Amino acid sequence: MVSLNQVRLARIAALVAGLACAAAGQTVNLDDRLEEGQQLYIQGRYSDAQQIFGATLREAEKSQPESGTVARILDLLGQTEHALGNYTEAENLLNRAIAIYQRNAGADAPNAVAVERHLAELYLQELRPADAAPLLRRSIGVMESRANADRADLAVGRADLGIALGLERKYGEAERELREALEVLETELGPNHPKVAAVMLPLSGVLIVEHRYTEAIEPAERAWQILQASAPHVGQPDIAAALDVLGVAYARAGRPREGEVYLKQAVGIAEAIYQADQRQLGYYLRNYAEVLKQLGRKNEGKTLDKRARAILAENDRRISTSHTVNVNALR
């Protein structure tokens, strides 16, 4: 089954407050270092991005531990730890960023709300939609209350809420949120923007879990076409997600040979960019195993399915033994 929370584009902040720092006898611009980390993140080189963000955070904390710059780096590092599957560390970092932003500018400060959405996306990754939904609804409410609300950003928040509703099996509500978000993004950004593809993929996922397989193909195909045309500005994680959803849509619609081609590519990319025990890789392996069984290649399918189950079980164990505090309980 397609995992609805696995099909979003990477959304990390593009602007970072400037701060000059000395290193190796020369001045290095913080913006440049964080831009390098962001590019590595987009490419799926999460461990390399983690090193850059971690080193930059340590330096920034020495002089301005409560600054917006530190909060921004905490956010970037938190999203990177999320991508690496280090969920407890990611949650702690994101909560620290939120706390700094709120102390400096109040609970409804735009940066604080943005990081709350990143935290909600982490909860979706952990299959905790009941924790994610209140954060998403709050962020949507705050954005709607602003005089000059960014309609595209608001639509992205509604798409995340649609994913949460899908995970709660509220498929009708999920589809409505996703379609409304899609309409806004197509209007605001154009029909071929990567963020449009980011909404089409979970929409396809909702249609798949509702057994509307033929309908699911069109948004999956269109998302794949958009991302292909957007290369090289789209990262490998996003390409893998699109390949996976399209492959599942084809396979479930009775076109398993076509599905196998795309799912094999998705697994290949995932093997290259994710750690061996990463939940994302587990999803892709499971979907590929299903189509191999469908094609009569049962032994291959069973081998991959066994590996997928082990990865997903290990991730479930990590989540169940996590001791992080649910941020909703602190409100």
C-alpha angles and dihedrals in degrees: 000000000000113000106231095205094055098071110076129108119247108269111190125154115270100198124065127180111256119252126168115220131180120237132163091353095303138088114256120193114233093213090058093049093049091045087055090051091049092052091050089050093052090050091053094250091133099159091054091048090048091057093051095046093044094051092045091049093053091052095046093048091058093067107020111022094164099040129121087243091062091047090052092052091047088055093050092046091046091055090048092051087049090055090049091053094249093133100166093050091045092052092049092050094047092048090051090052092049092049093052093048092048094049091049101041111005137265094290097048110136094239093049091051091048092054091047087059090052088052089051089052088054089053089052089053088053090050091247102133093155088063094041099049098064091051091049094048090049093050091048091050093050093048092048090053093060118099094226101031116179101243094199093051090047090052091053089054091051090050090055088050088052089055090050090051090049091054088051087054092245090135099165092054091043093053092048093052092046095048092048091049090048092053092051094047093049089052097043101037105020130257095279102050116125090237088062088057089049090062096040092059097059088041088057088048092055091050090050095053088049088055091244090134101158091050090049093061098068098059091040092052093046092049090051091050092050093050093047090052090048095058133154089026093062119078129235094251089061092046090051092050092052093048091050096050093045091048092051092047092053093045095049091046091059098266100109097154091059090043092053092057093056097039092051090054091048091053091047092055092044091052089055100047107029132066116257092254097042117136091224091059089049092057093050093047091050093051092047091049091054094054092046089056089047088055092051095255091125100159093052090046094050092050093052092042091054090052092046092051091051092052094047093045090053091050091049088052091052092050094047092052094046114122099197120132119248103241091214089066090060095061 
